[in-house]
Amino acid sequence: MRIVIVGGGKLAYYLIKTLRPYKHQISVIETLKDVSERIATDFDEVNVYQGDGTTIRIMEESGCHNADFYIAVTGKDENNLIGCEIAKKRFHVRNTVARVNNPKNAEMFTRLGVDKVYSSTQILADIIEQDIDYEGMRSVFSIDKTTKSIIEFVLSPKSAACDKTLAEYDFPGRSKLVLLTRPNGFVEMPAGDLVMKADDIILLICDEKDYDNIWKTMVRR
């Protein structure tokens, strides 16, 4: 897989370290000479280009054409957006990913065709908000382009689900149990006759609109 990362700050550095074991072909574009040299020194297998990641020449040299990912993580939202647009429209990059430093720009990035947009500020805010509103319940995976998520929680002893089978219990909305782990660590796969017990750890696929009902009926203690 060919990946072009624009911006050589801490985020890019740790992203390279994380991707390193997978043997991807990684190129990094960074404007500052000392940052470029550090990445080149620390990662022999990474191709480093000093320059502006939104210029046609540098993008060509770094291998943007038909790359699998163009990941823009600079500190300037306008550069991240412009780079992603050029990568998609001129170089036919399969996936564009942009960091937004101002969460208010996220919707605009999506509307303008950036495939994946993330805001570390918004991610942190969502985690805090969910922890406050739904203590004991957390989202572990959001299903792309839907309002559905997989959530995890410990089944409350007060829940009417305790001592009922999956077939007997009416889960909120169209929620479905994905996996159940007993307090002793034993993992149970979903089946109609599976009996839920207090303090079981449950993974549930559900719609976001059902969070409140799930928390009240299955999690709240």
Summary of the structure (lengths in Angstrom):
residues: 221
radius of gyration: 22.3
end to end distance: 47.0
largest distance: 65.3
contacts: 685
relative contact order: 0.11
helix: 35%
strand: 26%
